[in-house]
Amino acid sequence: MTPLFFTVNNSTYNYFPSQTFILPGEYLAFSPEPELVKEAYTVPEIANIRKSERWSALNNTEASFLIGYIVQDSVIALDSVRYNAKWHHTMIKNPKGVSLERINPNMPSQSPSSWHSAASEVRYGTPGYKNSQYRDLETTVEPEKWIWVEPEAFSPDNDGIDDVCFIRYKTDAAGYTANIIIFNSVGVKVKQLGSNILLSQDGILTWDGKTDRGQNVNPGIYVLYVEFVNSDKGVKKIEKIPLVVSAR
């Protein structure tokens, strides 16, 4: 059987315990003290937490994390990330005990916008079951739309419900670049989401309700200004979409 492992800061290898199985779509957490973890986070019955005699702790401030397996003495990386405490929601003053959760495993590993602090409703962690900040990337949209937002009203209060606004797009050709800006109701720029970024055929950007200075915006109506440019085709598309930041 191929040894599966993870390592922190490229140092100690932590091998998954033998006879450990996980099926597609399942969740699994390891800890030397599973019962303490269950008590700390009040996990549901479905939580899958296994005991591991040796398991490296992750630093609160920053660290690199790699998961992979070994074949004939060669390391094959499955995924890796180097995270930073600055990725946490601005409401998190002390990151100790607060998990950074990946919004969806298909989003880029190393992008801060792919991660979000675990919701306060689950005591800031979901060991062994689905992340509180998980969002499905599947969507249905009218064929004529090239950019849209989900949801149109969101509440970035870290309660695990609509904490992040997804900005979805699709293009009709390769080579589009984009400028994407958030304005408040009186036309003042609060966030530059993208400046001359090269787009894929379709994709997702996120806004967590922060300004360029990293502060939370006030509840209210905002405008998403989008400018798509394809120099090869001489095409320029502009769209303005209202967004509502609410407070529950």
C-alpha positions in Angstrom: 0.0 0.0 0.0 1.3 3.5 -0.9 2.2 5.5 2.3 0.2 8.7 2.5 1.5 11.5 4.6 1.5 15.2 5.3 4.3 17.5 6.4 4.5 20.9 8.0 7.2 23.4 6.9 8.9 20.6 5.0 10.1 19.0 8.2 8.6 16.0 10.0 6.6 13.5 7.9 3.3 12.5 9.5 2.1 9.2 8.0 -1.6 8.4 8.0 -2.3 5.5 10.4 -2.4 2.1 8.7 -5.8 0.7 7.7 -7.1 4.2 7.2 -9.6 4.5 4.5 -11.5 7.5 3.1 -13.9 7.4 0.2 -14.5 10.2 -2.3 -16.7 12.9 -0.8 -15.9 11.9 2.8 -14.1 13.8 5.5 -11.3 12.8 7.9 -9.5 14.4 10.7 -6.6 13.2 12.9 -5.5 14.0 16.4 -3.6 12.3 19.3 -6.6 13.2 21.4 -9.8 12.8 19.4 -12.1 13.1 22.4 -10.7 16.4 23.4 -11.2 17.7 19.8 -14.8 16.5 19.8 -15.5 18.2 23.1 -13.7 21.5 22.1 -15.7 21.9 18.9 -18.9 20.0 19.9 -18.8 18.0 16.6 -21.9 16.2 15.3 -22.1 12.4 15.2 -21.1 12.3 11.5 -17.6 13.8 12.3 -14.9 11.4 11.4 -11.9 11.9 13.7 -9.2 9.2 14.0 -6.5 8.8 16.6 -2.9 9.3 15.5 -0.1 8.7 18.0 2.1 11.5 16.4 0.6 14.4 14.5 2.3 17.8 14.0 0.4 20.9 15.1 -0.1 23.8 12.7 1.2 27.2 13.6 -1.3 30.0 14.2 0.6 32.7 12.4 1.8 30.9 9.2 3.2 27.6 7.9 3.4 25.5 4.8 1.4 22.3 4.5 1.9 19.5 2.0 -0.1 16.3 1.6 1.2 13.5 -0.7 2.3 9.9 -1.0 5.5 8.0 -1.6 6.1 5.6 -4.6 9.4 3.9 -4.8 11.1 6.5 -2.6 9.7 9.3 -4.7 7.4 12.0 -3.1 4.3 12.7 -5.1 2.6 15.9 -3.9 -1.2 15.9 -4.0 -1.7 19.4 -2.7 0.1 22.1 -0.8 -0.5 25.6 0.7 1.4 28.2 2.6 -1.1 30.0 4.7 -0.9 33.2 6.8 -2.9 34.5 9.7 -3.7 37.6 7.6 -6.1 35.4 5.6 -8.5 35.3 8.5 -11.6 37.4 8.7 -11.0 40.9 10.2 -13.3 40.0 13.1 -10.8 37.3 14.2 -8.5 39.2 16.6 -6.8 36.1 17.9 -6.4 33.2 15.4 -5.7 30.6 18.1 -8.1 27.8 17.8 -9.7 29.3 14.6 -9.6 27.1 11.5 -8.9 28.4 8.0 -11.4 26.6 5.8 -11.1 26.1 2.1 -14.3 27.3 0.5 -14.2 24.6 -2.2 -11.4 22.1 -2.9 -11.5 23.0 -6.6 -10.5 26.6 -5.9 -6.8 27.5 -6.1 -4.9 26.3 -3.1 -2.6 29.2 -2.7 -5.1 32.0 -3.2 -6.2 33.8 0.0 -9.6 34.3 -1.5 -10.1 30.5 -1.5 -10.0 30.4 2.3 -12.1 31.8 5.1 -12.2 31.6 8.8 -14.5 28.9 10.2 -17.9 30.2 11.3 -18.5 31.2 14.9 -21.6 29.1 14.9 -19.4 25.9 14.9 -16.9 27.2 17.4 -14.5 28.1 14.6 -13.8 24.6 13.4 -15.4 21.6 11.7 -12.9 18.7 12.2 -14.0 15.5 10.4 -17.0 16.9 8.6 -17.9 19.5 5.9 -16.4 23.0 6.3 -18.8 25.6 7.6 -17.7 27.9 4.8 -18.1 25.4 2.0 -19.7 26.7 -1.2 -20.8 24.7 -4.2 -19.3 25.9 -7.4 -22.0 24.4 -9.6 -24.5 26.9 -10.9 -27.2 27.5 -13.5 -27.4 30.8 -15.4 -29.1 32.2 -18.4 -27.0 31.8 -21.6 -26.8 35.6 -22.3 -25.2 36.4 -18.9 -21.4 36.8 -18.9 -21.0 37.9 -15.3 -23.2 37.6 -12.3 -23.0 37.4 -8.5 -24.1 34.9 -5.9 -25.7 35.9 -3.6 -26.8 39.4 -4.5 -27.0 40.1 -0.8 -24.5 38.7 1.6 -23.5 39.3 5.3 -19.7 39.0 6.0 -20.2 38.5 9.7 -18.4 35.1 9.9 -21.6 33.2 10.9 -21.2 30.6 8.1 -24.2 31.9 6.1 -23.4 33.9 3.0 -20.2 35.3 4.4 -18.6 35.6 0.9 -19.9 36.9 -2.4 -19.1 34.8 -5.5 -18.5 36.8 -8.7 -18.9 34.3 -11.5 -18.0 35.0 -15.2 -17.7 33.3 -18.5 -16.1 34.5 -21.7 -16.7 33.7 -25.4 -13.0 33.6 -26.3 -9.5 33.4 -24.8 -7.5 36.5 -24.1 -9.8 38.6 -22.0 -8.4 40.9 -19.3 -10.5 42.5 -16.6 -10.7 45.4 -14.2 -13.0 44.8 -11.3 -13.8 47.4 -8.7 -16.3 47.7 -5.8 -17.8 51.2 -5.3 -20.0 52.4 -2.5 -23.3 54.1 -3.1 -21.8 57.6 -3.6 -19.2 56.3 -6.1 -16.1 56.0 -3.9 -13.9 53.1 -4.6 -13.7 50.7 -1.6 -12.0 47.6 -3.2 -10.0 46.8 -6.3 -10.7 43.2 -6.9 -8.7 43.0 -10.1 -6.5 45.2 -12.3 -5.7 44.0 -15.8 -6.0 40.3 -14.7 -5.9 37.7 -17.4 -9.1 35.6 -17.3 -9.7 32.0 -18.0 -12.7 30.9 -20.1 -14.9 30.8 -17.0 -14.1 31.3 -13.3 -14.9 32.7 -9.9 -13.7 35.7 -8.0 -14.7 36.4 -4.4 -15.3 39.4 -2.2 -15.4 39.0 1.6 -16.7 42.5 2.3 -13.3 44.0 3.0 -11.9 47.3 1.7 -8.4 47.7 0.2 -7.3 48.5 3.7 -8.6 45.2 5.1 -11.5 46.8 7.0 -15.1 45.5 6.9 -17.4 47.7 4.9 -20.5 49.1 6.5 -23.9 47.5 5.6 -25.4 49.1 2.5 -25.7 49.1 -1.2 -22.5 48.8 -3.3 -21.8 48.6 -7.0 -19.6 46.0 -8.7 -18.0 47.6 -11.8 -16.6 45.2 -14.3 -14.7 45.9 -17.4 -13.7 43.0 -19.7 -11.3 43.8 -22.6 -10.2 41.6 -25.5 -7.5 43.5 -27.5 -7.2 40.8 -30.1 -10.9 41.1 -31.0 -11.3 44.8 -30.2 -14.1 44.0 -27.7 -14.8 45.8 -24.5 -17.6 44.9 -22.1 -18.8 46.9 -19.1 -21.2 45.9 -16.5 -22.5 47.5 -13.3 -24.1 45.1 -10.8 -25.6 46.2 -7.4 -24.5 44.3 -4.3 -26.1 44.4 -0.9 -24.0 44.0 2.2 -26.4 43.2 5.1 -26.1 42.7 8.8 -28.0 39.9 10.4 
